[in-house]
Amino acid sequence: MQKKIVITGFGGQGVVLAGRIVGKAAAIRDGLESTLVQSYGPESRGGACSAQVTIADSQINYPYIQHPDILVAMSQAGYEKYKALLIPEGILIVDQDLVTPEAGAGGFSVPSTRFAEEMGLKMIANIIMVGFFTAISEAVTLEAARQTVRESVPKGTEEKNLKAFEKGWAYGRSSLKARAKKAAGQIGAFA
């Protein structure tokens, strides 16, 4: 088993922290192998950045990702840069208020920035995205991700961040259920 994940966005969104949480949850809590390669644009805030996380059940020989299995895009520029690299059967996850995928791209979307603003703290959009990613991809277990969020965020913000994580996870689970229900309805229509 090997999952290659690219999380992309712009500086200030917490993209690297999101990647660190996913990789750490896999390695420390789930007992898997993981690597993290982070990339920044010339500016720290507003510039392009990405986190490349590889998770495997055996040794990882090369940490750089050329063709991700999962692409998480939190900015349009990040989506544009990596969309062609996503493997054909890969999973696309986008922040629906910041990224407009091309027609027919499929994938999943979550209003993580809007949810964060509704919760009163725009800075937790990345944690909402981690929750959503955890539900959709099952690359890490729920409990591993939850505990790693608690340990990785600034002291005093743990509860707010855990609520953000849970909101993203619940939205992801409901998205999967809605997709399964729709697929079952389509199958039933052809039976």
C-alpha positions in Angstrom: 0.0 0.0 0.0 1.3 3.4 -0.9 -0.6 6.7 -1.1 0.9 9.8 -2.6 -0.8 13.0 -1.5 -0.2 16.6 -2.6 -1.8 19.4 -0.6 -1.5 22.7 -2.3 -2.5 26.3 -1.6 -1.0 29.6 -0.8 1.2 30.7 2.1 -0.7 31.5 5.2 -3.4 28.8 4.7 -1.6 26.2 6.9 -0.9 23.8 4.0 2.4 22.6 5.4 0.8 22.1 8.8 -2.0 20.0 7.2 0.6 17.9 5.5 2.6 17.5 8.7 -0.6 16.4 10.5 -1.4 13.7 7.9 2.1 12.4 7.8 2.6 12.4 11.5 -0.8 10.6 12.1 0.2 7.9 9.6 3.7 7.4 11.1 3.2 7.8 14.8 -0.4 6.8 15.4 -1.1 4.3 12.5 2.3 2.7 12.5 2.9 3.3 8.8 5.9 4.9 7.0 5.5 8.5 5.9 7.6 11.3 4.3 6.9 15.0 4.0 8.4 17.3 1.4 7.3 20.9 1.6 7.7 23.6 -1.0 7.3 27.4 -0.7 7.1 30.2 -3.2 9.3 33.3 -2.7 6.8 34.9 -0.4 5.8 33.3 2.9 2.2 34.6 2.8 0.3 34.6 -0.4 2.9 32.7 -2.4 2.4 29.2 -3.7 3.2 26.3 -1.4 2.6 22.6 -1.2 3.2 19.6 1.0 3.9 16.3 -0.5 3.1 13.4 1.8 3.8 9.7 1.0 2.2 7.1 3.2 3.2 3.4 2.8 3.2 0.1 4.7 6.8 -0.5 3.7 10.0 1.6 3.2 9.6 4.7 1.0 12.6 5.0 -1.3 11.8 8.4 -2.9 9.9 11.1 -1.1 9.1 13.4 -4.1 5.8 12.9 -5.8 5.5 13.1 -9.5 1.9 11.7 -9.9 -0.3 12.0 -6.8 -3.0 9.6 -5.9 -4.7 12.4 -4.0 -4.7 16.1 -4.8 -6.0 18.5 -2.1 -6.2 22.0 -3.6 -6.9 25.0 -1.4 -6.1 27.6 -4.2 -6.8 27.9 -7.9 -3.1 28.3 -8.7 -2.3 25.1 -6.8 -5.0 23.2 -8.6 -3.8 24.5 -12.0 -0.2 23.5 -11.2 -1.0 19.9 -10.1 -4.2 18.9 -11.8 -2.5 17.3 -14.8 -0.3 15.2 -12.6 -3.1 13.5 -10.6 -3.4 9.9 -11.7 -6.6 9.1 -13.7 -8.2 7.2 -10.9 -7.0 9.6 -8.3 -9.0 11.6 -5.7 -9.4 15.3 -6.2 -10.4 17.4 -3.1 -10.9 21.2 -3.4 -12.0 24.1 -1.3 -15.2 24.9 -3.2 -15.1 28.6 -2.6 -11.5 29.0 -3.7 -11.1 26.5 -6.5 -13.2 25.9 -9.6 -12.1 22.6 -11.2 -12.5 22.2 -14.9 -15.8 20.7 -16.1 -15.9 17.0 -15.7 -13.0 16.9 -13.2 -15.2 15.1 -10.6 -13.8 14.8 -7.1 -15.0 16.2 -3.9 -15.4 19.7 -2.6 -15.8 21.2 0.8 -16.4 24.9 1.8 -13.5 24.8 4.3 -12.8 28.5 4.2 -16.4 29.4 4.6 -16.9 26.9 7.4 -13.8 28.4 9.1 -15.2 31.9 8.8 -18.5 30.8 10.2 -16.7 29.3 13.1 -15.0 32.7 13.7 -11.4 31.8 12.7 -10.4 31.7 9.1 -7.0 30.2 10.1 -8.7 26.8 10.8 -9.7 26.1 7.2 -6.7 23.8 6.9 -7.9 21.7 9.9 -11.4 21.5 8.4 -9.7 20.3 5.2 -7.7 17.7 7.2 -11.0 16.3 8.7 -12.6 16.2 5.2 -9.5 14.5 3.7 -9.5 11.9 6.5 -13.1 11.0 5.8 -12.8 10.9 2.1 -9.4 9.3 1.6 -9.1 7.0 4.6 -5.4 7.4 4.2 -5.1 7.8 8.0 -7.5 6.6 10.7 -10.0 9.0 12.3 -8.5 8.6 15.8 -4.9 9.0 14.5 -5.8 12.3 12.8 -7.8 13.6 15.7 -5.0 13.0 18.2 -2.4 14.5 15.9 -4.5 17.6 15.4 -4.7 18.0 19.2 -0.9 17.7 19.5 0.0 19.8 16.5 -2.0 23.1 17.0 -1.0 26.0 19.3 -1.7 25.5 23.0 -5.1 27.0 23.9 -6.6 26.3 20.5 -7.0 22.6 20.7 -10.8 22.5 21.3 -11.5 25.0 18.5 -9.3 23.0 16.1 -10.9 19.7 17.1 -14.3 21.2 16.4 -13.0 22.3 13.0 -11.6 18.8 12.3 -14.9 17.2 13.3 -16.9 19.6 11.1 -14.7 18.6 8.1 -14.9 14.9 8.9 -18.7 15.0 9.3 -19.0 16.9 6.0 -16.8 14.3 4.3 -18.8 11.4 5.6 -22.1 13.0 4.4 -20.5 13.6 1.0 -19.6 9.9 0.7 -23.1 8.8 1.8 -24.7 11.2 -0.7 -22.5 9.9 -3.5 -23.2 6.3 -2.6 -27.0 7.0 -2.5 -26.8 8.7 -5.9 -24.9 5.8 -7.4 -27.3 3.3 -5.9 -30.2 5.2 -7.5 -28.5 5.2 -10.9 -27.8 1.5 -10.7 -31.4 0.9 -9.7 -32.6 3.0 -12.7 -30.8 0.7 -15.1 -31.7 -2.6 -13.4 
